[in-house]
Amino acid sequence: MPDPVGADRIDISVEVDGCPAHLTVDADLTLLDVLREELGRTEVRAGCRNGDCGTCTAVVDGRCIKTCLMLASRADGARVQTIAGLADGDEPDALQRAFMEEYGFQCGFCLPGMLLAATDLLGRDPHPSVAAIREALSGNLCRCTGYVNAVRAVQRAAELREQPPG
């Protein structure tokens, strides 16, 4: 006999880019599905849906996570940052500027995962080596650039973050 209607739904609360959300969702939904389908956060991209490409990356409670691999129930009470949370309004942050300056992307599909992985890395290591940058970006598939410009962009972002504002 099937479960009664509603038995496979859960209540969750998350904060996404500073905005609180309280939802009732299917218990088997991933965080990716909740972000995109329930909250309309399409800046979190759906790619492979098995953790290989990195396009669905978000920062959950300070950790870079592939949201296609995380059940939404695990994010209950979490703070989630997407690529939309990087810029200050219309002003791109240093990392976004560096990716533009260094042509660190072409089609842009991998960009959210690249930017969030690089943000995580620079938060832990403000002056990463090329090897550390390559390791941090390795969970993100890019079919356009070959990663050379993305590595340069992360190096440039480290420089930009050292410069005084203005």
N, CA, C and O of each residue as an XYZ file, in Angstrom:
664
protein
N       0.844     -1.182      0.000
C       0.000      0.000      0.000
C       0.888      1.243      0.000
O       1.808      1.332      0.813
N       0.637      2.201     -0.890
C       1.451      3.415     -0.952
C       1.290      4.273      0.295
O       0.273      4.223      0.987
N       2.329      5.063      0.559
C       2.261      5.998      1.684
C       1.158      7.010      1.441
O       0.836      7.312      0.292
N       0.564      7.546      2.529
C      -0.450      8.585      2.351
C       0.170      9.818      1.681
O       1.370     10.063      1.797
N      -0.657     10.575      0.991
C      -0.198     11.792      0.326
C       0.468     12.698      1.346
O      -0.060     12.932      2.433
N       1.622     13.197      0.982
C       2.338     14.120      1.865
C       3.341     13.448      2.767
O       4.149     14.137      3.390
N       3.326     12.122      2.868
C       4.232     11.429      3.776
C       5.679     11.512      3.305
O       6.600     11.383      4.111
N       5.885     11.722      2.021
C       7.237     11.802      1.478
C       7.666     13.240      1.218
O       8.477     13.506      0.331
N       7.113     14.164      2.003
C       7.480     15.575      1.875
C       8.101     16.038      3.187
O       7.761     15.545      4.263
N       9.008     16.983      3.076
C       9.703     17.499      4.258
C       9.688     19.023      4.245
O       9.582     19.649      3.191
N       9.795     19.596      5.414
C       9.927     21.037      5.556
C      11.406     21.363      5.712
O      12.106     20.732      6.504
N      11.880     22.350      4.953
C      13.257     22.796      5.096
C      13.298     24.319      5.111
O      12.423     24.995      4.571
N      14.331     24.824      5.739
C      14.615     26.258      5.735
C      16.058     26.433      5.279
O      16.961     25.769      5.788
N      16.266     27.312      4.334
C      17.609     27.627      3.845
C      17.705     29.137      3.655
O      16.704     29.837      3.501
N      18.936     29.606      3.671
C      19.193     30.997      3.317
C      20.036     30.964      2.049
O      21.140     30.420      2.047
N      19.519     31.540      0.980
C      20.220     31.527     -0.309
C      20.622     32.954     -0.662
O      19.776     33.823     -0.875
N      21.928     33.174     -0.718
C      22.464     34.504     -1.017
C      21.836     35.569     -0.133
O      21.510     36.665     -0.587
N      21.673     35.222      1.143
C      21.151     36.160      2.121
C      19.645     36.229      2.230
O      19.130     36.956      3.080
N      18.915     35.495      1.396
C      17.450     35.510      1.417
C      16.923     34.226      2.054
O      17.190     33.136      1.547
N      16.175     34.338      3.164
C      15.641     33.127      3.782
C      14.497     32.528      2.965
O      13.728     33.243      2.322
N      14.407     31.203      3.007
C      13.336     30.492      2.322
C      12.892     29.327      3.192
O      13.713     28.603      3.754
N      11.586     29.160      3.291
C      10.988     28.043      4.035
C      10.098     27.304      3.046
O       9.202     27.894      2.443
N      10.355     25.994      2.884
C       9.656     25.228      1.856
C       9.223     23.862      2.365
O       9.775     23.333      3.330
N       8.240     23.315      1.705
C       7.879     21.913      1.864
C       8.126     21.265      0.508
O       7.528     21.644     -0.499
N       9.027     20.273      0.504
C       9.472     19.677     -0.765
C       9.438     18.155     -0.667
O       9.363     17.587      0.423
N       9.495     17.517     -1.818
C       9.599     16.056     -1.855
C      10.905     15.647     -1.183
O      11.942     16.274     -1.398
N      10.853     14.614     -0.385
C      12.007     14.170      0.402
C      13.179     13.714     -0.459
O      14.321     13.739     -0.002
N      12.920     13.302     -1.682
C      14.010     12.808     -2.522
C      14.593     13.855     -3.466
O      15.399     13.519     -4.334
N      14.196     15.121     -3.311
C      14.748     16.178     -4.164
C      16.171     16.520     -3.753
O      16.520     16.496     -2.573
N      16.977     16.835     -4.749
C      18.329     17.313     -4.456
C      18.271     18.810     -4.186
O      17.292     19.485     -4.502
N      19.344     19.304     -3.596
C      19.441     20.746     -3.378
C      19.395     21.474     -4.721
O      18.807     22.552     -4.818
N      20.000     20.904     -5.745
C      19.937     21.491     -7.084
C      18.495     21.701     -7.522
O      18.136     22.784     -7.984
N      17.665     20.670     -7.378
C      16.265     20.768     -7.789
C      15.512     21.814     -6.984
O      14.687     22.546     -7.531
N      15.788     21.889     -5.693
C      15.113     22.885     -4.859
C      15.533     24.291     -5.270
O      14.693     25.181     -5.403
N      16.824     24.487     -5.470
C      17.298     25.816     -5.871
C      16.681     26.242     -7.207
O      16.186     27.362     -7.338
N      16.714     25.362     -8.176
C      16.234     25.722     -9.514
C      14.711     25.723     -9.619
O      14.112     26.704    -10.061
N      14.093     24.625     -9.212
C      12.656     24.454     -9.464
C      11.771     25.119     -8.416
O      10.733     25.689     -8.750
N      12.171     25.050     -7.169
C      11.340     25.604     -6.099
C      11.628     27.085     -5.850
O      10.723     27.852     -5.522
N      12.899     27.482     -6.010
C      13.284     28.857     -5.693
C      13.610     29.691     -6.934
O      13.877     30.887     -6.818
N      13.591     29.074     -8.120
C      13.830     29.816     -9.347
C      15.255     30.326     -9.508
O      15.496     31.275    -10.254
N      16.205     29.699     -8.809
C      17.610     30.143     -8.853
C      18.317     29.441    -10.010
O      19.107     28.520     -9.803
N      18.026     29.885    -11.211
C      18.566     29.224    -12.403
C      20.027     29.541    -12.656
O      20.625     28.983    -13.576
N      20.621     30.429    -11.857
C      22.070     30.622    -11.975
C      22.822     29.375    -11.516
O      23.992     29.195    -11.852
N      22.157     28.522    -10.754
C      22.719     27.216    -10.404
C      22.327     26.295    -11.551
O      21.152     25.979    -11.737
N      23.304     25.878    -12.300
C      23.037     25.157    -13.532
C      22.916     23.662    -13.304
O      23.565     23.097    -12.423
N      22.083     23.035    -14.104
C      21.932     21.580    -14.084
C      22.688     21.027    -15.275
O      22.330     21.292    -16.423
N      23.730     20.261    -15.007
C      24.526     19.672    -16.077
C      24.347     18.174    -16.091
O      23.321     17.659    -16.537
N      25.353     17.480    -15.600
C      25.377     16.014    -15.677
C      24.455     15.345    -14.668
O      23.997     14.226    -14.899
N      24.179     16.008    -13.564
C      23.356     15.475    -12.465
C      23.962     14.245    -11.794
O      23.250     13.482    -11.141
N      25.279     14.046    -11.951
C      25.923     12.938    -11.228
C      27.257     13.352    -10.620
O      28.065     12.493    -10.268
N      27.499     14.653    -10.491
C      28.676     15.143     -9.791
C      29.947     15.254    -10.604
O      31.010     15.532    -10.050
N      29.860     15.045    -11.900
C      31.073     15.078    -12.714
C      31.438     16.456    -13.260
O      32.622     16.761    -13.396
N      30.451     17.296    -13.575
C      30.766     18.511    -14.335
C      30.978     19.759    -13.492
O      31.725     20.645    -13.907
N      30.357     19.864    -12.337
C      30.560     21.016    -11.467
C      29.692     22.225    -11.747
O      29.805     23.227    -11.041
N      28.828     22.170    -12.753
C      28.028     23.353    -13.084
C      27.005     23.698    -12.006
O      26.516     24.827    -11.956
N      26.684     22.755    -11.160
C      25.679     22.974    -10.120
C      26.288     23.406     -8.786
O      25.601     23.428     -7.765
N      27.566     23.745     -8.797
C      28.273     24.064     -7.558
C      27.653     25.262     -6.842
O      27.263     26.252     -7.461
N      27.577     25.139     -5.525
C      27.213     26.236     -4.630
C      28.066     26.068     -3.378
O      28.658     25.012     -3.155
N      28.121     27.100     -2.581
C      28.824     27.024     -1.301
C      27.760     26.853     -0.225
O      26.900     27.714     -0.044
N      27.828     25.744      0.480
C      26.844     25.421      1.518
C      27.575     25.416      2.856
O      28.464     24.598      3.096
N      27.184     26.337      3.710
C      27.831     26.492      5.015
C      29.351     26.505      4.896
O      30.059     25.852      5.663
N      29.835     27.268      3.909
C      31.267     27.450      3.750
C      32.007     26.368      2.988
O      33.229     26.435      2.855
N      31.294     25.376      2.488
C      31.938     24.282      1.734
C      31.406     24.247      0.313
O      30.200     24.338      0.086
N      32.323     24.113     -0.648
C      31.928     23.961     -2.047
C      31.256     22.605     -2.220
O      31.835     21.567     -1.899
N      30.036     22.626     -2.728
C      29.231     21.401     -2.841
C      28.656     21.315     -4.248
O      28.229     22.317     -4.821
N      28.652     20.125     -4.788
C      27.920     19.875     -6.032
C      26.489     19.566     -5.610
O      26.199     18.500     -5.067
N      25.614     20.509     -5.869
C      24.257     20.427     -5.330
C      23.439     19.292     -5.915
O      22.408     18.922     -5.353
N      23.882     18.731     -7.039
C      23.161     17.582     -7.599
C      23.383     16.328     -6.760
O      22.645     15.352     -6.892
N      24.393     16.351     -5.902
C      24.708     15.186     -5.068
C      24.200     15.314     -3.634
O      24.369     14.396     -2.831
N      23.589     16.432     -3.315
C      23.147     16.672     -1.938
C      21.620     16.681     -1.865
O      20.957     17.440     -2.572
N      21.078     15.827     -1.002
C      19.635     15.876     -0.782
C      19.279     17.193     -0.102
O      20.015     17.680      0.757
N      18.165     17.750     -0.487
C      17.734     19.028      0.085
C      17.594     18.941      1.602
O      17.848     19.920      2.304
N      17.198     17.797      2.103
C      17.037     17.641      3.552
C      18.340     17.891      4.303
O      18.319     18.336      5.451
N      19.483     17.607      3.658
C      20.793     17.832      4.281
C      21.124     19.317      4.361
O      22.007     19.718      5.119
N      20.422     20.131      3.584
C      20.674     21.574      3.573
C      19.751     22.331      4.523
O      19.815     23.558      4.599
N      18.898     21.616      5.245
C      17.986     22.285      6.173
C      18.795     23.103      7.183
O      19.673     22.573      7.865
N      18.489     24.388      7.268
C      19.177     25.282      8.185
C      20.468     25.862      7.635
O      21.149     26.616      8.331
N      20.818     25.526      6.400
C      22.104     25.938      5.830
C      22.046     27.322      5.202
O      20.987     27.838      4.846
N      23.243     27.899      5.085
C      23.445     29.126      4.314
C      24.061     28.699      2.988
O      25.094     28.030      2.955
N      23.418     29.093      1.902
C      23.841     28.703      0.566
C      24.242     29.960     -0.207
O      23.508     30.948     -0.238
N      25.417     29.901     -0.828
C      25.837     30.989     -1.696
C      25.948     30.458     -3.110
O      26.588     29.435     -3.357
N      25.318     31.163     -4.036
C      25.416     30.824     -5.448
C      26.294     31.869     -6.128
O      26.766     32.808     -5.488
N      26.502     31.699     -7.407
C      27.276     32.678     -8.159
C      26.637     34.065     -8.075
O      27.339     35.073     -8.160
N      25.328     34.126     -7.912
C      24.636     35.415     -7.812
C      25.036     36.177     -6.548
O      24.868     37.394     -6.475
N      25.564     35.460     -5.553
C      25.966     36.102     -4.310
C      27.372     36.666     -4.326
O      27.811     37.235     -3.327
N      28.093     36.528     -5.432
C      29.462     37.026     -5.496
C      29.524     38.530     -5.729
O      30.281     39.229     -5.055
N      28.748     39.027     -6.660
C      28.799     40.442     -7.027
C      28.136     41.301     -5.948
O      27.307     40.833     -5.168
N      28.528     42.557     -5.935
C      27.898     43.546     -5.068
C      26.959     44.360     -5.951
O      27.348     45.378     -6.523
N      25.719     43.895     -6.050
C      24.781     44.519     -6.977
C      25.228     44.265     -8.401
O      25.378     43.118     -8.824
N      25.441     45.344     -9.138
C      25.910     45.227    -10.526
C      27.429     45.252    -10.624
O      27.976     45.151    -11.722
N      28.113     45.384     -9.503
C      29.574     45.470     -9.489
C      30.179     44.084     -9.270
O      30.022     43.506     -8.194
N      30.874     43.540    -10.286
C      31.479     42.219    -10.116
C      32.586     42.242     -9.069
O      33.250     43.263     -8.886
N      32.783     41.138     -8.392
C      33.872     41.066     -7.418
C      35.198     40.860     -8.153
O      35.219     40.714     -9.376
N      36.293     40.849     -7.408
C      37.634     40.758     -8.007
C      37.784     39.495     -8.851
O      38.399     39.535     -9.916
N      37.240     38.396     -8.394
C      37.369     37.146     -9.145
C      36.608     37.217    -10.465
O      37.120     36.789    -11.500
N      35.406     37.748    -10.436
C      34.633     37.889    -11.666
C      35.342     38.826    -12.645
O      35.395     38.549    -13.843
N      35.882     39.927    -12.139
C      36.638     40.850    -12.999
C      37.847     40.142    -13.618
O      38.130     40.298    -14.806
N      38.551     39.366    -12.796
C      39.737     38.653    -13.284
C      39.372     37.648    -14.372
O      40.103     37.519    -15.354
N      38.271     36.942    -14.220
C      37.858     35.991    -15.252
C      37.522     36.717    -16.552
O      37.765     36.188    -17.636
N      36.966     37.923    -16.452
C      36.693     38.706    -17.660
C      38.004     39.212    -18.270
O      38.203     39.106    -19.480
N      38.882     39.751    -17.454
C      40.160     40.285    -17.948
C      41.010     39.216    -18.627
O      41.646     39.479    -19.648
N      41.019     38.030    -18.070
C      41.882     36.954    -18.561
C      41.173     36.004    -19.524
O      41.737     34.980    -19.911
N      39.950     36.333    -19.911
C      39.165     35.474    -20.804
C      39.130     34.039    -20.267
O      39.418     33.075    -20.975
N      38.765     33.943    -18.980
C      38.772     32.660    -18.290
C      37.580     31.780    -18.594
O      37.447     30.700    -18.019
N      36.722     32.214    -19.476
C      35.576     31.401    -19.874
C      35.188     31.786    -21.291
O      35.536     32.864    -21.771
N      34.468     30.897    -21.951
C      33.958     31.224    -23.280
C      32.440     31.124    -23.271
O      31.757     32.148    -23.284
N      31.908     29.927    -23.250
C      30.452     29.810    -23.312
C      29.801     30.154    -21.973
O      28.635     30.545    -21.941
N      30.528     30.016    -20.883
C      30.013     30.388    -19.572
C      29.314     29.275    -18.812
O      28.938     29.473    -17.656
N      29.128     28.118    -19.417
C      28.393     27.060    -18.728
C      29.121     26.581    -17.473
O      28.478     26.281    -16.467
N      30.442     26.507    -17.518
C      31.215     26.039    -16.366
C      31.481     27.142    -15.360
O      31.956     26.871    -14.257
N      31.185     28.380    -15.721
C      31.595     29.537    -14.929
C      31.134     29.513    -13.476
O      31.945     29.817    -12.602
N      29.889     29.175    -13.161
C      29.506     29.172    -11.745
C      30.382     28.256    -10.890
O      30.834     28.647     -9.814
N      30.612     27.054    -11.367
C      31.444     26.123    -10.611
C      32.877     26.599    -10.497
O      33.489     26.487     -9.434
N      33.416     27.130    -11.584
C      34.792     27.648    -11.571
C      34.925     28.793    -10.576
O      35.852     28.812     -9.767
N      34.004     29.743    -10.633
C      34.082     30.903     -9.749
C      33.939     30.517     -8.284
O      34.668     31.027     -7.433
N      33.014     29.632     -7.989
C      32.814     29.257     -6.585
C      33.957     28.388     -6.069
O      34.346     28.511     -4.907
N      34.499     27.514     -6.911
C      35.659     26.721     -6.494
C      36.859     27.638     -6.258
O      37.610     27.442     -5.303
N      37.042     28.634     -7.119
C      38.144     29.578     -6.957
C      37.932     30.467     -5.734
O      38.890     30.780     -5.027
N      36.702     30.872     -5.479
C      36.398     31.663     -4.279
C      36.747     30.873     -3.027
O      37.348     31.401     -2.092
N      36.366     29.611     -3.023
C      36.679     28.735     -1.894
C      38.192     28.631     -1.714
O      38.696     28.763     -0.599
N      38.914     28.397     -2.802
C      40.373     28.279     -2.736
C      41.002     29.562     -2.206
O      41.822     29.512     -1.289
N      40.633     30.708     -2.768
C      41.237     31.973     -2.349
C      40.880     32.333     -0.905
O      41.624     33.051     -0.237
N      39.750     31.833     -0.434
C      39.391     32.027      0.975
C      40.303     31.252      1.911
O      40.560     31.674      3.038
N      40.785     30.121      1.436
C      41.688     29.282      2.237
C      43.148     29.619      1.999
O      43.973     29.491      2.904
N      43.476     30.050      0.783
C      44.865     30.300      0.396
C      44.901     31.530     -0.506
O      44.648     31.411     -1.705
N      45.210     32.709      0.037
C      45.165     33.930     -0.769
C      46.232     34.007     -1.860
O      46.136     34.849     -2.754
N      47.240     33.148     -1.800
C      48.312     33.127     -2.808
C      48.570     31.690     -3.253
O      49.645     31.149     -2.995
N      47.596     31.065     -3.918
C      47.752     29.652     -4.279
C      48.756     29.439     -5.406
O      48.953     30.306     -6.257
N      49.377     28.284     -5.392
C      50.266     27.880     -6.482
C      49.418     27.468     -7.681
O      48.212     27.250     -7.559
N      50.061     27.367     -8.832
C      49.365     26.895    -10.032
C      48.799     25.498     -9.786
O      47.678     25.200    -10.197
N      49.564     24.653     -9.122
C      49.092     23.287     -8.830
C      47.849     23.325     -7.946
O      46.908     22.563     -8.167
N      47.839     24.204     -6.952
C      46.673     24.312     -6.060
C      45.453     24.829     -6.824
O      44.333     24.374     -6.595
N      45.673     25.768     -7.720
C      44.567     26.292     -8.526
C      44.007     25.189     -9.419
O      42.794     24.994     -9.492
N      44.890     24.477    -10.089
C      44.431     23.390    -10.961
C      43.652     22.328    -10.172
O      42.637     21.813    -10.642
N      44.134     22.014     -8.986
C      43.430     21.037     -8.133
C      42.046     21.559     -7.749
O      41.066     20.816     -7.805
N      41.962     22.828     -7.361
C      40.681     23.406     -6.950
C      39.677     23.427     -8.098
O      38.484     23.212     -7.886
N      40.153     23.683     -9.303
C      39.260     23.764    -10.461
C      38.978     22.411    -11.105
O      38.134     22.308    -11.995
N      39.679     21.380    -10.659
C      39.604     20.078    -11.329
C      38.225     19.431    -11.291
O      37.951     18.559    -12.116
N      37.370     19.808    -10.395
C      36.027     19.233    -10.330
C      35.040     19.906    -11.261
O      33.841     19.632    -11.204
N      35.537     20.787    -12.117
C      34.680     21.536    -13.039
C      35.121     21.275    -14.468
O      36.251     21.583    -14.848
N      34.223     20.707    -15.253
C      34.546     20.425    -16.645
C      34.319     21.658    -17.507
O      33.268     22.297    -17.442
N      35.320     21.979    -18.311
C      35.216     23.059    -19.284
C      35.640     22.478    -20.622
O      36.740     21.942    -20.757
N      34.777     22.586    -21.589
C      35.085     22.039    -22.911
C      35.569     23.113    -23.874
O      35.875     22.813    -25.028
N      35.644     24.367    -23.415
C      36.008     25.458    -24.322
C      37.436     25.949    -24.147
O      38.118     26.188    -25.144
N      37.914     26.107    -22.914
C      39.117     26.909    -22.693
C      40.392     26.127    -22.460
O      41.472     26.658    -22.721
N      40.327     24.915    -21.991
C      41.547     24.194    -21.652
C      42.138     24.628    -20.325
O      43.239     24.195    -19.985
N      41.464     25.449    -19.576
C      41.804     25.831    -18.209
C      42.956     26.824    -18.065
O      43.114     27.404    -16.991
N      43.760     27.042    -19.092
C      44.914     27.925    -18.964
C      44.488     29.319    -18.529
O      45.068     29.887    -17.603
N      43.482     29.870    -19.188
C      43.028     31.219    -18.841
C      42.309     31.246    -17.498
O      42.366     32.254    -16.795
N      41.642     30.176    -17.131
C      40.994     30.117    -15.820
C      42.045     30.148    -14.713
O      41.848     30.811    -13.694
N      43.146     29.446    -14.898
C      44.232     29.467    -13.917
C      44.807     30.880    -13.834
O      45.039     31.394    -12.739
N      45.034     31.505    -14.981
C      45.524     32.899    -14.984
C      44.546     33.823    -14.271
O      44.955     34.730    -13.545
N      43.261     33.592    -14.479
C      42.243     34.434    -13.848
C      42.293     34.314    -12.328
O      42.156     35.319    -11.630
N      42.484     33.132    -11.815
C      42.574     32.960    -10.358
C      43.834     33.648     -9.838
O      43.804     34.278     -8.781
N      44.931     33.533    -10.568
C      46.157     34.234    -10.170
C      45.932     35.746    -10.176
O      46.370     36.445     -9.262
N      45.253     36.245    -11.198
C      44.955     37.683    -11.289
C      44.028     38.110    -10.166
O      44.202     39.192     -9.604
N      43.055     37.294     -9.828
C      42.144     37.625     -8.729
C      42.904     37.748     -7.412
O      42.603     38.620     -6.597
N      43.879     36.885     -7.205
C      44.698     36.982     -5.993
C      45.414     38.327     -5.956
O      45.505     38.950     -4.898
N      45.922     38.781     -7.100
C      46.555     40.095     -7.183
C      45.549     41.224     -6.911
O      45.832     42.141     -6.141
N      44.387     41.147     -7.545
C      43.374     42.181     -7.365
C      42.911     42.291     -5.922
O      42.644     43.389     -5.434
N      42.817     41.177     -5.248
C      42.372     41.199     -3.848
C      43.385     41.863     -2.938
O      43.034     42.313     -1.847
N      44.640     41.933     -3.369
C      45.693     42.577     -2.595
C      45.672     44.100     -2.758
O      46.184     44.830     -1.910
N      45.071     44.572     -3.864
C      45.073     46.001     -4.145
C      44.034     46.720     -3.298
O      42.951     46.187     -3.056
N      44.360     47.937     -2.844
C      43.367     48.697     -2.087
C      42.192     49.086     -2.997
O      42.383     49.299     -4.194
N      40.977     49.178     -2.433
C      39.798     49.540     -3.250
C      39.966     50.940     -3.837
O      40.628     51.809     -3.270
N      39.338     51.116     -4.992
C      39.291     52.443     -5.587
C      40.107     52.517     -6.766
O      40.184     53.571     -7.398
